[in-house]
């Protein structure tokens, strides 16, 4: 539905930037079509969904305890 409404995918936008000379195909490939790009996307999604079970604050993956209420993960 979003694509039908005119949304561009990251790959499509990246290729547009290559055509405009603002980036390289190598950079687009590095960020979108490789394990490191997929890992970055997975990590970004997981960081946005981690919350403290006690206070509900957003947490980062590497934190062992909540910096707001000091509850262990």
Secondary structure in CASP SS format (residue, H / E / C, confidence):
PFRMAT SS
TARGET T0000
AUTHOR 0000-0000-0000
METHOD secondary structure of the structure
MODEL  1
X C 1.00
X C 1.00
X C 1.00
X C 1.00
X C 1.00
X C 1.00
X C 1.00
X C 1.00
X C 1.00
X H 1.00
X H 1.00
X H 1.00
X H 1.00
X H 1.00
X H 1.00
X H 1.00
X H 1.00
X H 1.00
X H 1.00
X C 1.00
X C 1.00
X C 1.00
X C 1.00
X C 1.00
X H 1.00
X H 1.00
X H 1.00
X H 1.00
X H 1.00
X H 1.00
X H 1.00
X H 1.00
X C 1.00
X C 1.00
X H 1.00
X H 1.00
X H 1.00
X H 1.00
X H 1.00
X H 1.00
X H 1.00
X H 1.00
X H 1.00
X H 1.00
X H 1.00
X H 1.00
X H 1.00
X H 1.00
X H 1.00
X C 1.00
X E 1.00
X C 1.00
X C 1.00
X C 1.00
X C 1.00
X C 1.00
X C 1.00
X E 1.00
X C 1.00
X C 1.00
X C 1.00
X C 1.00
X C 1.00
X C 1.00
X E 1.00
X C 1.00
X C 1.00
X C 1.00
X C 1.00
X C 1.00
X C 1.00
X E 1.00
X C 1.00
END
